[in-house]
Amino acid sequence: MTDKPKVAFYWCASCGGCEEAVVDLAEELLGVAAAVDIVFWPVALDFKRADVEAMEDGEILATFVNGAIRTTEQEEMVHLLRKKSKVLVAFGACAQLGGIPGLANLWDREAIFERAYLTSPTTENPAGTVPLTDYAANGHRIQLPGFYDTVMSLDQVTQVDYAVPGCAPTPNLIAAAVGALLSGDLPPLGTVLAPDVALCSECDRRDTKPEDLHITAFKRPHEIIADDETCLLAQGLLCLGPATRAGCGAQCIGANMPCTGCFGPTSRVHDQGAKAASAIASLVGADDPAEIERILDGIPDPIGTFYRYGLPHSLMVRRRQDTVETTA
């Protein structure tokens, strides 16, 4: 029997990058593994739900949940882990804000099932079969998780104590979060464990952004060879650094790619997408309505651009279901 603090990891609706981010701790992972007892990490080790159910309430020091809540099983598991954990951490953009899976809130379950199982170009389904939550055959009964209409962030289904942002969180933030948990030197509940300033503050190119910037055309990264020292916004590339929390080390910008906003908003912003859209609109260098429209046409997917990581956590949450159209 070990007396080391117990830690758990769980994966909901996400790509798996957050699990990879834990492994990216490299040698530091060995130090973490030596300091804690990992009691639940089903993607990496052979643990079962029953193992968690058998634990005492609050027995786990901290559970790191990555991924949005898309199914009934995911919601059941996070409620169980909440009950068994002293601290519950929203780990990564999908758990914190809904993430890219949250863009499914532009449709509902019926439209998604129709496209995935009936009308996509590679689908052969003459019987029109779609997943059922309960099915019986040959004397056996199978139960599958229910699929919600609306993708939710972790804090929309249970109490969350802290968030580690990013798609995926960077190793330095993960190590700092684990260190804070082990030391007990934790900030107030609800804190996002990353600097509470805009990304521009840690960008090496910040001094090259003109004080009075006017954009006359938006360009996509494949359309130009971007200068690797000049502010990307000043080059007409749609960089969301002004509306995004710092803490990532501006790694995308270091690779000459614009920020897409995965670290979410600072604490002073209620809706990152609206903040980003407002900031970008203020830079449009035109007064004529037709010219403004031409410039903004350079942003081909405004929802996917400004709400890429946070639609479920925005003021909108989802498209109204009476406006959802199925795909023919």
C-alpha positions as CSV (number, residue, x, y, z in Angstrom):
1,M,0.0,0.0,0.0
2,T,1.5,3.3,-1.1
3,D,1.0,6.6,0.8
4,K,1.9,8.7,-2.2
5,P,-0.8,11.2,-3.4
6,K,-3.2,9.6,-5.9
7,V,-3.7,11.1,-9.4
8,A,-6.0,10.2,-12.2
9,F,-6.3,11.0,-15.9
10,Y,-9.5,10.6,-18.1
11,W,-10.1,11.2,-21.8
12,C,-13.5,12.5,-23.0
13,A,-14.3,14.0,-26.4
14,S,-11.0,15.0,-27.8
15,C,-8.2,14.0,-30.2
16,G,-5.8,12.5,-27.7
17,G,-3.3,15.3,-27.9
18,C,-3.6,16.0,-24.2
19,E,-2.6,12.5,-23.4
20,E,0.4,12.9,-25.7
21,A,1.2,16.2,-23.8
22,V,1.6,14.2,-20.6
23,V,4.1,11.9,-22.3
24,D,5.9,15.0,-23.6
25,L,7.0,15.7,-20.1
26,A,9.8,13.3,-21.1
27,E,12.3,12.8,-18.2
28,E,10.1,14.9,-15.9
29,L,7.3,12.3,-16.3
30,L,9.5,9.9,-14.4
31,G,9.7,12.4,-11.5
32,V,5.9,12.8,-11.6
33,A,5.4,9.0,-11.6
34,A,7.8,8.7,-8.7
35,A,6.0,11.4,-6.7
36,V,2.4,10.2,-7.2
37,D,0.4,7.0,-7.5
38,I,-1.4,7.0,-10.8
39,V,-4.6,5.1,-9.9
40,F,-6.6,5.7,-13.1
41,W,-5.4,6.3,-16.7
42,P,-7.3,4.0,-19.0
43,V,-5.6,5.1,-22.2
44,A,-2.2,4.1,-20.9
45,L,-2.8,1.4,-18.2
46,D,-5.3,-1.3,-17.5
47,F,-7.8,0.4,-15.2
48,K,-11.5,-0.2,-15.0
49,R,-14.5,1.9,-13.9
50,A,-15.0,-0.5,-11.1
51,D,-11.6,0.5,-9.7
52,V,-12.7,4.1,-9.3
53,E,-16.1,3.1,-7.9
54,A,-14.3,1.1,-5.2
55,M,-12.4,4.1,-3.9
56,E,-13.3,6.3,-1.0
57,D,-14.8,9.7,-1.8
58,G,-12.0,12.2,-2.0
59,E,-9.4,9.5,-2.1
60,I,-7.8,10.9,-5.3
61,L,-5.8,14.1,-4.8
62,A,-6.4,15.3,-8.4
63,T,-8.0,14.1,-11.6
64,F,-7.0,15.7,-14.9
65,V,-9.9,15.4,-17.4
66,N,-9.3,16.2,-21.0
67,G,-12.0,16.5,-23.7
68,A,-15.4,17.9,-23.9
69,I,-18.6,16.2,-22.8
70,R,-20.3,14.6,-25.8
71,T,-22.0,11.4,-24.4
72,T,-23.8,10.2,-21.3
73,E,-20.9,7.9,-20.4
74,Q,-18.5,10.8,-20.3
75,E,-20.8,12.8,-18.1
76,E,-21.3,9.8,-15.8
77,M,-17.5,9.3,-15.5
78,V,-16.7,12.9,-14.7
79,H,-19.4,12.9,-12.0
80,L,-17.8,9.8,-10.5
81,L,-14.3,11.2,-10.7
82,R,-15.5,14.5,-9.2
83,K,-16.9,12.5,-6.2
84,K,-13.7,10.6,-5.8
85,S,-11.3,13.6,-6.2
86,K,-10.3,16.4,-4.0
87,V,-9.3,18.5,-7.0
88,L,-10.8,18.3,-10.5
89,V,-8.8,19.9,-13.3
90,A,-10.1,20.8,-16.8
91,F,-7.0,19.7,-18.8
92,G,-6.7,21.3,-22.2
93,A,-9.0,23.5,-24.4
94,C,-11.7,20.8,-25.0
95,A,-12.3,20.3,-21.3
96,Q,-12.0,24.0,-20.4
97,L,-13.9,25.5,-23.3
98,G,-15.4,22.7,-25.4
99,G,-12.6,22.8,-28.0
100,I,-12.8,21.8,-31.6
101,P,-15.4,19.1,-30.8
102,G,-17.6,22.0,-29.7
103,L,-18.0,23.2,-33.3
104,A,-20.5,20.3,-33.6
105,N,-22.9,22.7,-31.8
106,L,-23.5,24.2,-35.2
107,W,-25.6,21.1,-35.8
108,D,-27.7,18.8,-33.7
109,R,-27.6,15.0,-33.2
110,E,-30.1,14.3,-36.0
111,A,-28.1,16.2,-38.5
112,I,-24.8,14.7,-37.4
113,F,-26.1,11.1,-37.5
114,E,-27.7,11.8,-40.9
115,R,-24.3,12.9,-42.4
116,A,-22.2,10.3,-40.6
117,Y,-24.3,7.3,-41.2
118,L,-26.6,8.0,-44.1
119,T,-25.4,10.6,-46.6
120,S,-21.6,10.9,-46.6
121,P,-20.0,10.0,-49.9
122,T,-18.4,6.9,-48.6
123,T,-21.3,5.5,-46.6
124,E,-23.1,2.4,-47.8
125,N,-26.1,1.9,-45.4
126,P,-29.2,0.8,-47.4
127,A,-31.0,-0.1,-44.2
128,G,-30.5,3.4,-42.7
129,T,-29.1,2.0,-39.5
130,V,-27.9,4.5,-36.9
131,P,-26.5,3.9,-33.4
132,L,-29.0,2.9,-30.7
133,T,-28.5,3.2,-27.0
134,D,-30.1,-0.2,-26.4
135,Y,-30.1,-3.2,-28.7
136,A,-31.0,-6.9,-28.2
137,A,-30.0,-9.8,-30.4
138,N,-29.6,-13.5,-29.9
139,G,-30.5,-13.3,-26.3
140,H,-27.9,-10.6,-25.6
141,R,-28.4,-7.0,-24.8
142,I,-25.9,-4.2,-25.6
143,Q,-26.1,-0.7,-24.2
144,L,-24.2,2.2,-25.8
145,P,-23.7,5.7,-24.4
146,G,-26.3,8.3,-25.4
147,F,-25.1,11.1,-27.8
148,Y,-26.0,14.6,-26.7
149,D,-27.3,17.3,-29.0
150,T,-25.0,19.8,-27.4
151,V,-21.3,19.5,-26.7
152,M,-20.4,20.9,-23.2
153,S,-17.3,22.0,-21.4
154,L,-16.4,20.2,-18.2
155,D,-17.6,23.0,-15.9
156,Q,-21.0,22.9,-17.6
157,V,-21.6,19.5,-16.1
158,T,-19.7,19.5,-12.8
159,Q,-17.7,21.7,-10.5
160,V,-14.1,22.3,-11.8
161,D,-11.4,23.5,-9.5
162,Y,-8.7,24.6,-11.9
163,A,-8.0,24.7,-15.7
164,V,-4.8,24.0,-17.6
165,P,-5.3,25.6,-21.0
166,G,-4.0,24.7,-24.4
167,C,-4.4,22.5,-27.4
168,A,-2.5,20.7,-26.0
169,P,-1.2,22.1,-22.7
170,T,2.5,22.7,-22.8
171,P,4.9,20.6,-20.7
172,N,6.0,23.5,-18.5
173,L,2.4,24.3,-17.5
174,I,1.7,20.6,-16.8
175,A,4.8,20.3,-14.6
176,A,3.9,23.6,-12.8
177,A,0.3,22.4,-12.2
178,V,1.4,19.0,-10.8
179,G,4.1,20.8,-8.7
180,A,1.5,23.2,-7.2
181,L,-0.8,20.3,-6.4
182,L,1.9,18.3,-4.6
183,S,3.1,21.3,-2.7
184,G,-0.4,22.5,-1.7
185,D,0.6,26.0,-2.8
186,L,-2.5,26.5,-4.9
187,P,-4.2,29.7,-6.2
188,P,-7.9,30.4,-5.5
189,L,-10.4,27.9,-6.9
190,G,-11.4,28.6,-10.4
191,T,-8.0,29.8,-11.5
192,V,-6.7,29.1,-15.0
193,L,-3.1,27.9,-14.4
194,A,-1.5,30.2,-16.9
195,P,-0.5,33.9,-17.1
196,D,-3.5,36.2,-17.1
197,V,-2.3,38.4,-19.9
198,A,-2.7,38.4,-23.7
199,L,-0.3,36.4,-25.8
200,C,1.1,39.5,-27.4
201,S,2.8,40.3,-24.1
202,E,5.2,37.3,-24.6
203,C,5.5,37.5,-28.4
204,D,9.0,38.4,-29.7
205,R,7.4,40.3,-32.5
206,R,5.3,42.7,-30.4
207,D,7.4,45.7,-31.1
208,T,7.0,45.3,-34.9
209,K,3.2,45.8,-34.7
210,P,2.3,49.3,-35.8
211,E,0.6,51.5,-33.3
212,D,-2.0,52.4,-35.9
213,L,-2.5,49.2,-37.8
214,H,-4.9,49.2,-40.8
215,I,-5.5,45.9,-42.6
216,T,-6.6,46.2,-46.3
217,A,-6.6,42.4,-47.0
218,F,-6.5,39.3,-44.9
219,K,-4.2,36.5,-46.2
220,R,-4.1,32.8,-45.3
221,P,-0.8,31.2,-44.4
222,H,-0.5,29.3,-47.6
223,E,-0.9,32.4,-49.7
224,I,2.2,34.2,-48.6
225,I,5.7,33.6,-47.4
226,A,5.5,35.4,-44.0
227,D,8.4,37.4,-42.7
228,D,9.7,35.6,-39.6
229,E,10.4,38.7,-37.6
230,T,7.4,41.0,-38.3
231,C,4.0,40.9,-36.4
232,L,1.8,38.5,-38.3
233,L,-1.2,40.7,-38.0
234,A,0.8,43.5,-39.6
235,Q,1.3,41.1,-42.6
236,G,-2.4,40.6,-42.9
237,L,-2.4,37.1,-41.3
238,L,-5.3,36.5,-38.9
239,C,-3.4,36.1,-35.6
240,L,-5.6,35.8,-32.5
241,G,-2.8,36.7,-30.0
242,P,-4.5,39.9,-28.9
243,A,-7.6,37.9,-27.7
244,T,-5.8,34.9,-26.3
245,R,-4.2,34.1,-23.0
246,A,-0.4,33.8,-22.7
247,G,1.5,30.8,-21.4
248,C,2.3,28.8,-24.5
249,G,5.6,30.6,-25.2
250,A,4.2,31.8,-28.6
251,Q,5.2,28.5,-30.1
252,C,3.0,28.7,-33.2
253,I,4.3,32.2,-33.9
254,G,7.8,31.0,-33.4
255,A,7.1,28.5,-36.2
256,N,5.9,31.5,-38.3
257,M,2.2,30.5,-38.0
258,P,-0.5,32.8,-36.5
259,C,-2.1,32.1,-33.1
260,T,-5.4,30.3,-33.4
261,G,-6.5,31.0,-29.8
262,C,-6.2,27.6,-28.1
263,F,-5.2,29.0,-24.7
264,G,-8.6,30.7,-24.4
265,P,-9.4,34.2,-23.1
266,T,-8.0,36.0,-20.1
267,S,-10.2,36.4,-17.0
268,R,-11.4,39.8,-18.2
269,V,-13.0,38.4,-21.3
270,H,-16.4,36.7,-21.2
271,D,-16.5,35.6,-24.9
272,Q,-13.2,35.0,-26.6
273,G,-14.8,34.8,-30.1
274,A,-16.6,38.1,-29.7
275,K,-13.4,39.7,-28.3
276,A,-11.4,38.4,-31.2
277,A,-13.9,39.5,-33.8
278,S,-14.1,42.9,-32.3
279,A,-10.4,43.3,-32.2
280,I,-10.0,42.2,-35.8
281,A,-12.8,44.4,-37.0
282,S,-11.2,47.4,-35.4
283,L,-8.2,46.9,-37.7
284,V,-10.1,46.9,-41.0
285,G,-8.6,49.8,-43.0
286,A,-11.7,51.0,-44.8
287,D,-14.9,53.1,-44.4
288,D,-16.8,52.1,-47.5
289,P,-19.2,49.3,-46.9
290,A,-18.3,47.5,-50.1
291,E,-14.6,47.7,-49.3
292,I,-15.2,46.5,-45.7
293,E,-17.1,43.5,-47.1
294,R,-14.3,42.7,-49.5
295,I,-11.7,42.8,-46.8
296,L,-13.8,40.6,-44.4
297,D,-14.4,38.1,-47.2
298,G,-10.8,37.2,-46.6
299,I,-12.0,35.4,-43.4
300,P,-13.8,32.4,-45.1
301,D,-15.0,30.8,-41.9
302,P,-15.7,33.3,-39.1
303,I,-17.3,30.9,-36.7
304,G,-14.5,28.3,-37.1
305,T,-11.9,31.1,-36.8
306,F,-13.1,33.0,-33.8
307,Y,-14.9,30.2,-32.0
308,R,-12.6,27.3,-32.9
309,Y,-11.9,26.3,-29.3
310,G,-14.7,27.9,-27.3
311,L,-18.2,27.8,-28.9
312,P,-19.8,25.7,-26.0
313,H,-18.3,28.1,-23.5
314,S,-19.3,31.3,-25.4
315,L,-22.4,33.4,-24.8
316,M,-24.0,31.6,-27.8
317,V,-23.2,28.0,-26.7
318,R,-24.7,26.6,-29.9
319,R,-26.7,27.4,-32.9
320,R,-30.5,27.5,-32.2
321,Q,-31.8,24.1,-33.0
322,D,-34.7,25.5,-35.1
323,T,-32.2,26.9,-37.5
324,V,-30.1,23.7,-37.9
325,E,-30.3,22.2,-41.4
326,T,-29.6,18.6,-42.2
327,T,-27.1,17.8,-45.0
328,A,-28.7,16.4,-48.1
